[in-house]
Amino acid sequence: MRTTRRAIAGLAALTALGALSACSDDSGDAKASAAAKSGAPAGTQAAPAPAGALPAAASGATYVALGDSYAAGVKIPVIVPTAPPGCSRSESNYAHLVAKQKNIAGFVDVTCGGARTPDLTVGQQTQGTPPPQFDALRPDTALVTLGVGGNDIGFSEIVTMCVLQSRSTTSTQPCTDKYAPGGNDELTKRIADTGPKLAAAITGIKERSPKARILVVGYPTILPESGPGCPTQVPVADGDLPYLRKVVPALNDMIAKEAAKQGAEYVDTYTGSAGHDVCKPVGTKWVEGVKPESPAGPVHPNALGQEAMAKAVLAKLG
């Protein structure tokens, strides 16, 4: 039998991840940000940009940031007030930090929580209906960062399902049994299937921005590399830890290989994140658990994580 603590944490995980996968509404954060910048009283809101409009800098963007929630910095204050509300795009995500450090004037960030590779070209069906992220690319764009792939393999579904399966009384590794019965690994297949999609995305960037330097950003560690897990932060069965520990490295390995094949550069955010997993205390962890202890989306990088990812990008840029 699983502990009561794990069951309670599991219910919290399902609630939190359900909200995140639906691209939760951050309009309250955005309103507060807009009011603070305009000097207006709290509760007022700056005039929104037209639906589907890109930031003004997009007309001459020298740096375009593309990607999903790990790139967007979901739930980390301050949320960009003009971004589609479902995107939860933070002014402290790694792209903003890189642009600030490099003093890039023509910077545009179109990252969005929940994004998959198809959303780069067709747009997302979420609150605020963000347009295709590729709309921000220009022939003279000099730098592009791309962080995508986790949602293509079903990130939120995997975490949610493994939390649900942790309540099993018939198996010590119920999530492994679910996704890799008899050694037939569904997640390995999903990662392989995402490879051509990522390759097509990189090709699409090169077609639209032939002068751009393309940096494809990987994912940081989530679980501790060895030893026990932490049920209050990631309530999965202990027997599933060896299997789940392999998922992010396998995803990153695919991303690195596809980036190399397509002439892009891979940014390793995993190696440096060792020892900063969800089980570490506040101030050390770079990724939050299912019930964040610092502002961030559940099982997503916090502000420290975004700073570390920015450093990895800056190191690659030189």
PAKOLGU-646264 format. One record per residue (C-alpha): residue in one letter; x, z, y. Coordinates in steps of 0.2 Angstrom, whole numbers, padded with zeros to 4 digits, always signed. Layout:
aXZY
...
***
This chain:
m+0000+0000+0000
r+0006-0004+0018
t+0007+0010+0030
t-0006+0014+0043
r+0006+0011+0057
r+0010-0007+0050
a-0009-0011+0049
i-0012-0005+0067
a+0003-0015+0073
g-0004-0030+0063
l-0020-0029+0072
a-0011-0028+0089
a-0001-0044+0084
l-0016-0054+0079
t-0024-0050+0096
a-0009-0053+0106
l-0004-0069+0097
g-0021-0076+0097
a-0022-0074+0116
l-0005-0082+0118
s-0008-0097+0107
a-0024-0100+0117
c-0012-0101+0133
s-0019-0086+0141
d-0025-0086+0159
d-0011-0080+0171
s-0021-0084+0187
g-0021-0066+0192
d-0002-0066+0192
a-0002-0083+0201
k-0014-0077+0214
a-0003-0061+0218
s+0013-0072+0219
a+0005-0084+0231
a-0002-0071+0242
a+0015-0062+0242
k+0024-0078+0248
s+0011-0083+0261
g+0009-0065+0268
a-0009-0065+0264
p-0017-0049+0257
a-0018-0046+0239
g-0033-0055+0231
t-0032-0070+0242
q-0025-0086+0235
a-0015-0101+0243
a-0023-0118+0242
p-0020-0125+0225
a-0012-0142+0222
p-0023-0156+0216
a-0027-0157+0198
g-0013-0165+0188
a-0002-0165+0204
l+0017-0163+0201
p+0027-0152+0212
a+0033-0161+0228
a+0052-0161+0222
a+0047-0172+0207
s+0047-0187+0219
g+0066-0185+0219
a+0069-0173+0205
t+0088-0172+0200
y+0084-0158+0187
v+0069-0158+0176
a+0065-0144+0165
l+0054-0148+0150
g+0048-0137+0135
d+0037-0124+0128
s+0034-0105+0131
y+0052-0100+0127
a+0057-0112+0140
a+0043-0107+0152
g+0046-0089+0151
v+0028-0084+0148
k+0022-0068+0155
i+0038-0064+0165
p+0034-0060+0183
v+0033-0069+0195
i+0022-0083+0188
v+0024-0099+0197
p+0008-0099+0208
t+0005-0118+0208
a+0008-0121+0189
p-0007-0124+0178
p-0014-0106+0174
g-0012-0109+0155
c+0006-0113+0156
s+0012-0095+0162
r+0028-0103+0169
s+0039-0090+0176
e+0050-0091+0192
s+0063-0081+0181
n+0064-0093+0167
y+0081-0100+0162
a+0078-0117+0171
h+0074-0108+0188
l+0090-0097+0185
v+0101-0113+0182
a+0094-0122+0197
k+0097-0107+0208
q+0115-0104+0201
k+0119-0123+0203
n+0110-0125+0220
i+0100-0139+0214
a+0088-0145+0227
g+0078-0158+0218
f+0072-0146+0204
v+0055-0148+0195
d+0049-0136+0181
v+0035-0143+0170
t+0037-0131+0155
c+0021-0124+0148
g+0016-0111+0135
g+0010-0119+0119
a+0018-0136+0122
r+0022-0147+0107
t+0032-0163+0107
p+0016-0174+0109
d+0012-0164+0125
l+0027-0172+0133
t+0019-0189+0134
v+0000-0185+0133
g-0002-0169+0142
q-0010-0153+0135
q-0028-0148+0133
t-0027-0131+0140
q-0033-0122+0155
g-0027-0131+0170
t-0025-0147+0160
p-0006-0150+0163
p-0002-0168+0164
p+0011-0176+0152
q+0028-0167+0156
f+0037-0184+0156
d+0028-0188+0172
a+0041-0178+0181
l+0055-0189+0175
r+0062-0202+0187
p+0076-0216+0185
d+0088-0206+0196
t+0085-0189+0187
a+0103-0182+0183
l+0099-0167+0172
v+0085-0163+0159
t+0084-0148+0149
l+0072-0148+0134
g+0066-0134+0124
v+0053-0138+0111
g+0049-0138+0092
g+0043-0121+0088
n+0025-0125+0091
d+0027-0141+0081
i+0031-0130+0066
g+0016-0118+0070
f+0026-0103+0077
s+0010-0093+0082
e+0002-0097+0065
i+0017-0092+0055
v+0019-0075+0064
t+0000-0071+0063
m-0001-0077+0045
c+0014-0066+0040
v+0007-0051+0048
l-0010-0054+0039
q-0001-0056+0023
s+0009-0040+0025
r-0007-0030+0020
s-0006-0037+0003
t-0006-0025-0011
t-0001-0037-0025
s+0016-0044-0018
t+0031-0037-0010
q+0034-0054-0001
p+0017-0061+0002
c+0022-0072+0017
t+0036-0080+0006
d+0023-0083-0008
k+0011-0091+0005
y+0024-0103+0013
a+0036-0106-0002
p+0026-0104-0018
g+0038-0108-0033
g+0051-0113-0021
n+0041-0127-0013
d+0045-0122+0005
e+0031-0128+0018
l+0041-0122+0033
t+0056-0132+0028
k+0045-0147+0027
r+0037-0144+0044
i+0055-0143+0051
a+0060-0159+0043
d+0044-0167+0050
t+0047-0162+0067
g+0064-0170+0067
p+0058-0188+0071
k+0046-0181+0084
l+0061-0173+0093
a+0071-0188+0091
a+0057-0199+0099
a+0056-0186+0113
i+0075-0188+0117
t+0073-0207+0117
g+0059-0206+0129
i+0069-0195+0141
k+0083-0208+0140
e+0071-0222+0143
r+0063-0214+0159
s+0079-0206+0165
p+0094-0217+0159
k+0107-0208+0170
a+0102-0190+0165
r+0112-0178+0155
i+0101-0171+0142
l+0103-0153+0136
v+0092-0148+0121
v+0090-0129+0121
g+0088-0120+0104
y+0079-0104+0100
p+0087-0086+0101
t+0086-0074+0086
i+0070-0064+0083
l+0073-0053+0068
p+0089-0043+0065
e+0101-0052+0054
s+0102-0039+0041
g+0095-0022+0036
p+0077-0017+0038
g+0065-0023+0050
c+0054-0014+0063
p+0035-0013+0058
t+0030-0008+0075
q+0038-0023+0083
v+0036-0036+0070
p+0024-0029+0056
v+0029-0040+0042
a+0032-0035+0024
d+0051-0030+0021
g+0052-0042+0006
d+0048-0056+0018
l+0063-0053+0029
p+0076-0063+0020
y+0064-0078+0020
l+0059-0076+0038
r+0077-0074+0044
k+0081-0092+0039
v+0067-0100+0049
v+0074-0100+0066
p+0092-0105+0061
a+0084-0119+0051
l+0074-0125+0066
n+0090-0124+0077
d+0100-0133+0064
m+0088-0148+0064
i+0087-0147+0084
a+0106-0148+0085
k+0107-0162+0072
e+0094-0173+0081
a+0102-0170+0098
a+0118-0176+0092
k+0111-0191+0083
q+0102-0196+0100
g+0117-0193+0111
a+0110-0177+0119
e+0119-0160+0120
y+0113-0145+0110
v+0113-0128+0119
d+0116-0114+0106
t+0106-0098+0112
y+0105-0091+0094
t+0123-0086+0091
g+0125-0075+0107
s+0108-0067+0104
a+0114-0058+0088
g+0111-0039+0091
h+0098-0042+0104
d+0083-0045+0092
v+0066-0037+0093
c+0071-0021+0084
k+0083-0016+0097
p+0078-0004+0111
v+0072-0009+0129
g+0087-0015+0139
t+0096-0022+0123
k+0082-0033+0116
w+0081-0050+0122
v+0065-0055+0113
e+0049-0044+0113
g+0039-0039+0098
v+0021-0041+0095
k+0017-0028+0108
p+0029-0031+0122
e+0038-0016+0129
s+0044-0027+0144
p+0035-0041+0153
a+0035-0056+0141
g+0024-0065+0129
p+0022-0057+0112
v+0038-0062+0101
h+0045-0071+0116
p+0061-0069+0127
n+0060-0056+0141
a+0069-0057+0157
l+0085-0052+0149
g+0083-0066+0136
q+0080-0079+0149
e+0096-0073+0158
a+0105-0075+0142
m+0098-0092+0139
a+0102-0097+0157
k+0120-0092+0154
a+0121-0103+0138
v+0115-0118+0148
l+0127-0115+0162
a+0141-0113+0150
k+0137-0130+0143
l+0136-0138+0160
g+0153-0131+0164
***
